Amino acid sequence: MKGLEISKAFWEECGRPVIEERFPELMGLIAVGLVGAGSECYGYDDDISRDHDFEHGFCIYLPDEERVSRRQEFLLGRAYESLPKEYMGLRRSLFNPAGGNRHGVFRTAEVYRGMTGLPGKPEGWRDFLRVPDEALAEAINGEVFYDGLGEFSAIREAWSNPPRDVVLKKLCGYLIRMSQTGEYNYVRCLKRGDEASAQLAAAEFVRASVSAWGWIHNRPSPYYKWCLRSLGDYGDAAGLEKLLRDILTGRTANGDRGALVNDACGMILAAVRETFPECAGAQDLQRAAMMLNDRIGDGVLRNMGPLAAIG
């Protein structure tokens, strides 16, 4: 069973009965779920994931102190700590993991501030541009099991739906980076016989390719460890994932590694043309990027550099 499923079952079987019995007045104010860091929040956990920082648990998210006091927060924390230490063959650690405690009682504002820099909803494209893709992916992954107030889910929904201008600028940037790192620098490094630099260029190209594919589908990609794995979340990306893995490993039938890059670029360009009709006439990635940028409605964002949204 996946970690997210274990978390939900632990809440329903062990957590919810305790909270409903001891804190009935708070059920309309709290949210419960599991989002953020950790492979289980993406559904990517496996047997190897269990060698560290892996345990049964969930998060209780609280609104501001005017609605749930510090005293109530403390008591909820004590109640959480009283839940079974063992569940489905897992045992809760006595120590906080290196990245901090991932389960327990938290304030909604602090959870989102930690991931996005803001305590609540984004107010415009500038807020989205301040958040790296991998942090944005953490802010909207996982699952909310229960939300009596609806506040946590409303913030999550707002971060899950960036303005179209943001999508266009992000995709523009990643297409440009693909062209620079793959079509240009990777091939030139291979011609020079500089294998180490070629690998660096390949890694940058693959990361940009995965990010481009994500924004074609209006989704940010997770950090490097899970970026290739995330392509499995799209029903139409199996061919692209194989190409990108072959680029990184240098696996090719005829020895033409540059051809792999060209094939990946062609696949993504085709997806851009299909998804964005305004790019139907684009013959290469850079032209498609500029066509997308020209469609950005906000003049300030449109006139920013083509890489402004991707750092």
Long-range contacts (C-beta under 8 A, 24 or more apart in sequence): 1-88, 2-40, 2-43, 2-45, 3-34, 3-38, 3-39, 3-40, 3-41, 3-45, 3-49, 3-54, 4-34, 4-40, 4-41, 4-43, 4-142, 4-143, 6-40, 6-56, 6-87, 6-88, 6-90, 7-34, 7-40, 7-56, 7-57, 7-58, 7-145, 8-34, 8-58, 8-143, 8-145, 9-88, 10-56, 10-57, 10-58, 10-83, 10-87, 10-88, 11-58, 11-145, 11-146, 12-145, 14-83, 14-84, 14-87, 15-58, 15-60, 15-80, 15-83, 16-146, 18-79, 18-82, 18-83, 19-60, 19-76, 19-79, 22-79, 23-72, 23-75, 23-76, 23-79, 26-68, 26-72, 26-76, 27-148, 28-148, 28-149, 29-62, 29-63, 29-67, 29-68, 29-148, 29-149, 30-60, 30-61, 30-62, 30-68, 30-76, 30-146, 30-148, 30-149, 31-60, 31-61, 31-108, 31-144, 31-146, 31-147, 31-148, 31-149, 31-151, 31-152, 31-153, 32-58, 32-59, 32-60, 32-61, 32-144, 32-145, 32-146, 32-147, 33-58, 33-59, 33-61, 33-142, 33-143, 33-144, 33-145, 33-146, 33-147, 33-152, 34-58, 34-59, 34-103, 34-142, 34-143, 34-145, 35-59, 35-111, 35-138, 35-139, 35-140, 35-141, 35-142, 35-143, 35-144, 35-156, 36-102, 36-111, 36-115, 36-138, 36-139, 36-141, 36-142, 37-99, 37-102, 37-138, 38-102, 39-226, 41-138, 41-141, 41-142, 42-141, 42-142, 42-222, 42-226, 42-229, 42-230, 44-226, 44-229, 50-90, 52-97, 53-93, 53-97, 53-98, 53-99, 53-102, 54-90, 55-90, 55-91, 55-92, 55-93, 55-103, 56-87, 56-88, 56-90, 56-92, 57-92, 57-102, 57-103, 57-104, 58-103, 58-145, 59-102, 59-103, 59-104, 59-105, 59-106, 59-111, 60-104, 60-105, 60-106, 61-106, 61-107, 61-108, 61-111, 61-152, 62-105, 62-106, 62-107, 62-108, 63-107, 63-108, 63-149, 63-151, 64-107, 64-109, 73-105, 73-107, 76-105, 77-104, 77-105, 80-104, 80-105, 108-151, 108-152, 108-155, 112-139, 112-155, 112-159, 115-139, 116-159, 120-155, 121-154, 121-155, 121-158, 121-159, 122-158, 122-159, 122-162, 124-163, 125-162, 125-163, 125-165, 125-166, 125-169, 125-298, 125-301, 128-162, 128-163, 128-166, 129-166, 129-169, 129-308, 129-309, 132-311, 133-170, 133-211, 133-214, 133-220, 133-221, 133-310, 134-220, 134-221, 134-222, 134-223, 136-220, 137-219, 137-220, 137-221, 137-222, 137-223, 138-222, 140-220, 141-222, 161-218, 162-218, 164-297, 165-296, 165-297, 165-298, 165-301, 165-302, 166-301, 166-309, 167-215, 167-218, 168-292, 168-293, 168-295, 168-296, 169-292, 169-293, 169-296, 169-301, 169-304, 169-308, 169-309, 170-211, 170-215, 170-309, 170-310, 171-212, 171-215, 171-216, 171-272, 171-289, 171-292, 172-289, 172-290, 172-292, 172-293, 172-306, 172-309, 173-289, 173-306, 173-307, 173-308, 173-309, 173-310, 174-208, 174-209, 174-211, 174-212, 174-215, 174-310, 175-212, 175-268, 175-272, 175-285, 175-286, 175-288, 175-289, 175-292, 176-285, 176-286, 176-289, 176-306, 176-307, 177-204, 177-205, 177-208, 177-307, 177-310, 178-205, 178-208, 178-209, 178-212, 178-265, 178-268, 178-285, 179-265, 179-284, 179-285, 179-286, 179-289, 181-205, 181-208, 182-208, 182-209, 182-261, 182-264, 182-265, 183-261, 183-262, 183-265, 183-285, 186-258, 186-261, 187-258, 187-261, 190-257, 190-258, 199-248, 202-247, 202-248, 203-248, 205-247, 205-261, 205-264, 206-244, 206-247, 206-248, 209-240, 209-244, 209-264, 209-268, 210-244, 211-310, 212-268, 212-272, 213-237, 213-240, 213-268, 213-271, 216-268, 216-271, 216-272, 216-275, 236-271, 239-267, 240-264, 240-267, 240-268, 243-267
